[in-house]
Structure formats: C-alpha cells, structure tokens
Amino acid sequence: MNYCIEKNYRNNDALRASFNRLAEKTFGLNFENWYQNGFWQDNYIPYSVVIDGDVVSNVSVNACNMNYKGKIVKLIQLGTIMTDIDHRGKGYAGALMKEVIKDYDGKADGIYLFANDSVLEFYPKFGFKEAKEYQYSKEVTISGKCKVQNIPLTNKTDFDRAAKILDTNNQNAQLYMVGNPGLYMFYLSQFMTENMFYIEECSSYAVAEMEDDTLILHTIIGNGAVDEVIRAFGSQVKKAVLCFTPKDTDGFEKSELHEEDTTFFVQGKFFEENYNEEYMMQAITHA
C-alpha cells in the first residue's frame, strides 16, 4: 500500500485531527487543547505515516535541550510512538524511526525515549540501549505550618504566566529542560492545574503534589534550596520524593528508578559520556 511520511504538520487541521484521533485511540490523549493554547510549537514535530489522508503511525520528536550541571546539552526525546492496530506489523514504525535518526544524525548530543514492555526488542534495532535512572528521597520531620501559595492555572492567561516563569528562570536541579516550556505546559495546562506553588521565603516556585503524607516534588523554579522548599509545605509532609536530581544529594536516599511498564532507552555521545552518572529525567518532561 502506498504511503507518505508527513512531518511537522501541526497547522494542517485535517492531519492534526487525524493525529489526535490516533492518540486518543492509543493512549487516551488529545493534543488539541495544547495546540489551541499555543504550546504546540516547532520543538514538537510529529513524523507520521499517512495513508489516504489518515495518520496510521507516528513517532514524535521533542527538542529537549537540557541544562546539565550548568552546560546546555542538545537532546532529542522521542514520544507519542503509536501505530493503528489495523496497520501494525507493516514496518511503518521502523520506517519512521529510520527517518528520524537520519534527520538528526550529528545534530544532537543524544536521543532518548521511554518504552513500554511490549516493544523492548524493537528499539535496540535502531541503536538504542537500556539505561538506568536514579531517584532521590528522604524522610522528614517538619514542625511549621504550610507556607506555600497555590498558583491557579485555570485559563490561558494563567498558562502563559506559568510558561513565562518556566522560560525565564533557572531550576534548582542537576538536569532540567530549557527552551521548551510547552512540554512542561502539556502537564500544567491539563493534568496538573492545581500543582504549581510559590514559596515567598525563597522567591521560588515549585511544581508538587501530595500523596497522603508524601510530597512529590517535580521541580523547583528559582534558587530556593530543596530542604527549604520541602519545609514550606509544612508538618503534613513526612517524606519527600524528588522527580528530578538535586544539585546536592547529601542527606537523600538514592534508589534505582523502576516505573511500571516503562524502560529508559538512550543513544548518543551525552549518554555514553555520562553512563555512570546517577540522574533522572524530570518526570514532567516525559513525552
């Protein structure tokens, strides 16, 4: 069957709608609100097999430049990898992977993705290797009350303000994404609209959520110390789990990260040079 590969077509209403139908069918996700809010930009590029006007297979390229220990690293994250059930086994995903790798050969310091358990034998065919991530946590005792201020994210004005905060401030982490607030906003404008906070004492923002007495801290935007930010959430917090790698890991317990139905695959110079480093990709930058 004849097919073509279409790339970077976000402003093509028909193809975008077809892409969204496949994403909804495959993952239960729809990118339309993200697009309408202005966060789908040139750093999210779908590569899609199109047959008779329908997107039947896709691999999306996310430009995920990272600040790693103060230096900018050019990374590419592959995501939204999907093939319609009626078109599987025809080599479409492989053709897209080859096209992406050809287009970015020599243009990035590394490529990575998160794969589910059903396709673990697929990615090594294209030069990817399994890699480890490490997560940091600690038990805490806090006597003070909660001092954080919730930042409402209910409309486009709020979303644009949050995106500007992300785009114009450093984060207190060893490794964090830069130049792509849209990927952060995929979460903050849809699934985490009540999870951004301001800590006045250290003039910093945090993206966080509480699970019983455990603080899940996704990022610190600004220079607020990790312990200071944790304390600001008050005595309800008995344990803090970081979804990023702190600059100073002293006092934290380190554990290899194991997520259900998720395997971290990498290739490229950055990952080869930092093979023994004990970091994790920020959870809210997973594509």
C-alpha positions as CSV (number, residue, x, y, z in Angstrom):
1,M,0.0,0.0,0.0
2,N,1.3,3.4,-0.9
3,Y,2.0,5.8,1.9
4,C,3.8,9.0,2.6
5,I,5.7,10.4,5.6
6,E,4.4,13.8,6.7
7,K,6.4,15.9,9.2
8,N,5.7,19.0,11.4
9,Y,2.1,19.5,10.2
10,R,0.6,21.0,13.3
11,N,-1.2,23.8,11.4
12,N,-2.8,21.3,8.9
13,D,-6.2,20.9,10.6
14,A,-7.1,17.6,8.9
15,L,-3.8,15.9,9.7
16,R,-3.8,17.2,13.2
17,A,-7.3,15.9,13.8
18,S,-6.3,12.5,12.4
19,F,-3.2,12.5,14.7
20,N,-5.4,13.3,17.6
21,R,-7.9,10.5,16.8
22,L,-5.0,8.0,16.8
23,A,-3.5,9.4,20.0
24,E,-6.9,9.2,21.6
25,K,-7.4,5.7,20.4
26,T,-3.9,4.6,21.5
27,F,-3.2,6.5,24.7
28,G,-6.4,8.3,25.6
29,L,-4.7,11.6,24.9
30,N,-5.7,14.5,22.8
31,F,-3.3,17.4,21.9
32,E,-5.9,19.8,20.6
33,N,-6.2,22.0,23.7
34,W,-2.4,22.1,23.9
35,Y,-2.3,23.3,20.3
36,Q,-5.1,25.8,20.8
37,N,-3.3,27.3,23.9
38,G,-0.3,27.9,21.7
39,F,2.1,25.4,23.3
40,W,2.5,23.0,20.3
41,Q,5.4,24.7,18.6
42,D,8.3,23.7,16.4
43,N,10.0,21.8,19.2
44,Y,7.3,19.1,18.9
45,I,7.5,17.5,15.5
46,P,5.3,14.5,14.5
47,Y,6.7,12.2,11.9
48,S,3.7,10.3,10.6
49,V,2.8,7.6,8.0
50,V,-0.2,8.9,6.2
51,I,-2.5,6.7,4.0
52,D,-5.4,8.3,2.2
53,G,-5.3,11.3,4.5
54,D,-5.2,9.3,7.7
55,V,-2.4,9.2,10.2
56,V,-1.8,5.5,10.8
57,S,1.6,5.5,12.5
58,N,3.6,8.2,14.4
59,V,6.9,9.0,16.1
60,S,7.2,12.5,17.5
61,V,10.4,14.4,18.0
62,N,10.7,16.6,21.1
63,A,13.6,19.1,21.2
64,C,14.6,18.7,24.9
65,N,17.7,20.8,25.3
66,M,18.9,20.3,28.9
67,N,20.9,22.3,31.4
68,Y,23.2,19.6,32.8
69,K,25.4,20.9,35.6
70,G,25.4,24.3,34.1
71,K,26.1,23.3,30.5
72,I,23.5,23.1,27.7
73,V,23.1,19.7,26.1
74,K,21.1,19.2,22.9
75,L,18.9,16.2,23.4
76,I,16.0,14.7,21.4
77,Q,13.2,12.8,23.1
78,L,11.0,10.5,21.0
79,G,7.4,10.1,22.1
80,T,3.8,9.6,21.1
81,I,5.1,6.4,19.3
82,M,2.0,4.7,18.0
83,T,0.6,2.6,15.1
84,D,-3.1,2.0,14.5
85,I,-4.0,-1.6,15.4
86,D,-5.1,-2.3,11.8
87,H,-1.7,-1.3,10.4
88,R,0.7,-2.9,12.8
89,G,3.3,-5.4,11.5
90,K,3.8,-3.5,8.2
91,G,7.1,-1.8,9.1
92,Y,5.7,1.7,9.5
93,A,7.2,2.5,12.9
94,G,10.6,1.2,11.7
95,A,10.4,3.4,8.7
96,L,9.7,6.4,10.9
97,M,12.5,5.6,13.3
98,K,15.0,5.4,10.4
99,E,13.7,8.8,9.1
100,V,14.1,10.5,12.4
101,I,17.5,9.1,13.1
102,K,18.6,10.1,9.6
103,D,17.3,13.7,10.0
104,Y,19.0,14.2,13.4
105,D,22.3,12.4,12.7
106,G,25.1,14.7,14.0
107,K,22.6,17.3,15.1
108,A,22.0,16.2,18.7
109,D,24.1,15.1,21.6
110,G,21.8,12.2,22.3
111,I,18.4,10.7,21.7
112,Y,16.2,9.1,24.4
113,L,12.7,7.6,24.9
114,F,10.6,5.7,27.4
115,A,9.3,2.4,26.1
116,N,6.5,0.1,27.3
117,D,7.2,-3.5,27.9
118,S,5.6,-4.8,24.7
119,V,8.3,-3.2,22.5
120,L,11.6,-3.7,24.3
121,E,13.1,-5.7,21.4
122,F,12.2,-3.0,18.9
123,Y,14.4,-0.1,19.9
124,P,17.8,-1.8,20.0
125,K,17.4,-2.4,16.3
126,F,18.0,1.3,15.9
127,G,21.0,1.7,18.2
128,F,19.2,2.3,21.5
129,K,20.4,0.8,24.7
130,E,18.6,0.3,28.0
131,A,19.8,2.8,30.7
132,K,19.2,3.4,34.4
133,E,17.7,6.4,36.2
134,Y,18.1,7.1,39.9
135,Q,15.6,8.9,42.2
136,Y,16.2,10.7,45.5
137,S,14.0,10.8,48.6
138,K,14.2,11.4,52.3
139,E,12.1,11.1,55.5
140,V,11.5,14.5,57.1
141,T,10.1,15.9,60.3
142,I,8.7,19.4,59.9
143,S,7.2,21.4,62.8
144,G,6.0,24.5,61.0
145,K,2.7,25.1,59.1
146,C,2.3,25.1,55.4
147,K,3.5,28.4,53.9
148,V,3.2,27.7,50.1
149,Q,0.8,29.7,48.0
150,N,-1.1,27.9,45.2
151,I,-0.8,29.5,41.8
152,P,-4.1,29.0,39.9
153,L,-3.9,27.6,36.4
154,T,-7.4,27.9,35.1
155,N,-7.2,29.9,31.8
156,K,-4.8,30.9,29.0
157,T,-3.6,34.0,30.9
158,D,-2.6,31.7,33.8
159,F,-1.0,29.2,31.4
160,D,1.0,31.9,29.7
161,R,2.2,33.3,33.0
162,A,3.4,29.8,34.1
163,A,5.1,29.3,30.8
164,K,7.0,32.6,31.2
165,I,8.0,31.7,34.7
166,L,9.5,28.4,33.4
167,D,11.1,30.0,30.4
168,T,12.8,32.9,32.3
169,N,14.1,31.2,35.5
170,N,16.7,28.7,36.3
171,Q,15.7,25.5,38.1
172,N,17.4,24.1,41.2
173,A,18.4,20.7,39.6
174,Q,21.4,19.0,38.2
175,L,19.5,18.3,35.0
176,Y,16.5,20.2,33.7
177,M,14.9,21.1,30.3
178,V,15.4,24.6,28.8
179,G,13.8,26.4,25.9
180,N,10.7,24.2,25.8
181,P,8.1,25.5,28.2
182,G,5.5,23.9,26.0
183,L,6.3,20.4,27.1
184,Y,6.0,21.4,30.8
185,M,2.7,23.0,29.9
186,F,1.4,19.8,28.4
187,Y,1.1,18.7,32.0
188,L,0.4,22.0,33.8
189,S,-2.4,23.2,31.5
190,Q,-4.2,19.8,31.5
191,F,-3.4,17.3,34.3
192,M,-1.6,19.4,36.9
193,T,-3.6,22.7,37.1
194,E,-3.5,22.7,40.9
195,N,0.1,21.8,41.4
196,M,2.1,25.0,41.0
197,F,3.1,26.9,44.2
198,Y,5.0,30.0,45.2
199,I,7.3,30.0,48.2
200,E,7.8,33.6,49.3
201,E,10.6,33.0,51.7
202,C,12.9,31.9,48.9
203,S,11.3,33.6,46.0
204,S,10.9,30.3,44.2
205,Y,8.1,28.3,42.6
206,A,7.5,24.5,43.0
207,V,5.5,22.0,41.0
208,A,4.4,19.4,43.5
209,E,1.6,17.2,44.7
210,M,0.8,15.4,48.0
211,E,0.0,11.7,48.2
212,D,-1.1,11.1,51.8
213,D,1.9,12.3,53.8
214,T,4.4,12.2,50.9
215,L,5.4,15.3,49.0
216,I,6.1,14.5,45.3
217,L,8.3,17.4,44.2
218,H,8.6,17.7,40.4
219,T,10.7,20.8,40.1
220,I,11.9,23.9,41.9
221,I,11.9,27.0,39.7
222,G,14.3,29.6,41.2
223,N,17.2,29.2,43.6
224,G,15.2,28.0,46.6
225,A,17.1,25.3,48.5
226,V,15.5,21.8,48.3
227,D,15.1,21.5,52.0
228,E,13.7,25.0,52.4
229,V,11.1,24.2,49.7
230,I,10.2,20.9,51.4
231,R,9.8,22.7,54.8
232,A,7.4,25.2,53.3
233,F,4.8,22.5,52.7
234,G,4.5,22.1,56.5
235,S,4.1,19.4,59.0
236,Q,1.8,17.3,56.9
237,V,4.9,16.1,55.0
238,K,6.7,13.1,56.4
239,K,8.5,12.0,53.3
240,A,9.7,13.9,50.2
241,V,10.3,12.2,46.8
242,L,12.1,14.2,44.1
243,C,11.2,13.7,40.5
244,F,14.4,15.4,39.4
245,T,18.0,15.2,40.5
246,P,19.1,17.7,43.1
247,K,22.3,19.6,42.8
248,D,23.3,18.4,46.3
249,T,22.3,14.8,47.0
250,D,23.7,14.7,50.6
251,G,21.0,13.5,53.0
252,F,18.9,11.9,50.4
253,E,18.4,8.2,49.9
254,K,19.2,7.1,46.3
255,S,17.3,4.2,44.6
256,E,17.2,2.9,41.1
257,L,14.0,4.1,39.5
258,H,11.6,1.4,38.4
259,E,8.4,2.5,36.8
260,E,5.7,0.1,35.8
261,D,5.7,-0.7,32.0
262,T,8.5,1.8,31.4
263,T,12.1,1.3,30.2
264,F,14.5,4.1,29.5
265,F,16.4,3.8,26.2
266,V,19.2,6.0,25.0
267,Q,21.8,6.6,22.3
268,G,24.4,9.2,21.6
269,K,27.5,10.9,22.9
270,F,25.9,12.5,26.0
271,F,24.6,9.2,27.3
272,E,27.9,7.4,26.6
273,E,29.9,10.0,28.4
274,N,27.6,10.1,31.4
275,Y,26.9,6.4,31.6
276,N,27.8,6.1,35.3
277,E,26.1,9.3,36.4
278,E,23.2,8.8,38.7
279,Y,20.4,11.2,37.5
280,M,16.8,11.0,36.3
281,M,15.0,12.9,33.6
282,Q,12.3,15.2,35.1
283,A,9.1,13.2,35.2
284,I,7.1,16.2,33.9
285,T,9.2,16.3,30.7
286,H,8.2,12.8,29.6
287,A,6.7,13.0,26.2
